[in-house]
């Protein structure tokens, strides 16, 4: 597969990117290099090789979540830049 300007424009649109003409040309080169590397990997014979699921054989051992130091409601609000008697005050982010 060869990446051309139309393909880069379509991918940029899907990714909501605006690329300048020189950026588009650089992207064409970069994406073609990536696909060339993938073609090289496809040439390798992987017959009999087990798929790699995890990088190590280690088993993840999780520790108990233990509260070591509790603070009061008032102590929590003390370090807040803005607060009222009960809540943290933050800028509105949803219109």
C-alpha positions in Angstrom: 0.0 0.0 0.0 1.3 3.4 -0.9 0.2 6.5 1.0 -0.7 9.5 -1.1 -2.0 13.0 -0.5 -5.7 11.9 -0.5 -5.0 9.2 2.1 -3.2 11.7 4.4 -6.0 14.2 3.9 -8.6 11.6 4.8 -6.7 10.5 7.9 -6.1 14.1 9.0 -9.8 14.8 8.7 -10.7 11.7 10.8 -8.1 12.8 13.4 -9.4 16.4 13.2 -6.0 17.6 12.2 -5.2 20.6 10.0 -2.0 20.0 8.1 -0.1 22.6 6.0 1.1 21.5 2.6 4.7 20.9 3.8 3.4 18.9 6.8 1.3 16.8 4.4 4.4 16.0 2.3 6.4 15.1 5.4 3.5 12.9 6.7 3.3 11.1 3.3 7.0 10.2 3.7 6.7 9.2 7.3 3.7 7.0 6.8 5.3 5.3 3.8 8.4 4.5 5.9 6.1 3.0 8.6 4.4 0.8 6.1 7.7 -0.2 4.6 8.9 -1.3 8.0 5.7 -3.3 8.5 6.3 -5.0 5.2 9.8 -6.0 6.4 8.2 -7.5 9.6 5.7 -9.5 7.5 8.7 -11.2 5.7 9.7 -12.8 9.0 8.7 -16.5 9.4 6.8 -16.7 12.8 5.7 -20.3 12.4 5.7 -22.0 15.8 6.2 -18.7 17.7 3.7 -18.2 20.5 1.9 -14.8 20.5 3.2 -12.5 23.2 0.4 -11.5 25.6 2.5 -10.2 28.5 6.0 -8.8 28.5 6.9 -10.8 31.7 5.8 -13.9 33.5 5.4 -11.9 36.7 2.0 -12.1 38.4 0.6 -8.7 39.5 0.2 -8.7 43.2 -1.9 -5.9 44.4 -1.7 -4.5 48.0 -4.6 -3.8 50.2 -5.9 -0.2 49.9 -5.5 1.0 53.5 -6.2 4.5 54.8 -3.1 5.6 56.7 -4.1 9.1 57.6 -7.6 10.5 57.6 -8.3 14.2 57.4 -11.5 16.0 58.4 -13.8 17.8 56.0 -12.5 21.2 57.2 -8.8 20.1 56.8 -9.5 19.1 53.2 -11.1 22.4 52.4 -8.3 24.4 54.0 -5.9 23.9 51.1 -8.5 24.5 48.3 -7.9 27.8 46.5 -11.7 28.4 46.5 -14.3 26.8 48.6 -17.5 27.5 50.6 -18.5 25.8 53.8 -19.0 22.3 52.2 -17.6 22.1 48.7 -14.6 22.9 46.5 -15.4 25.7 44.0 -14.2 25.1 40.5 -14.7 26.8 37.1 -17.7 25.7 35.1 -16.6 23.3 32.4 -19.9 22.2 31.0 -22.1 24.7 29.2 
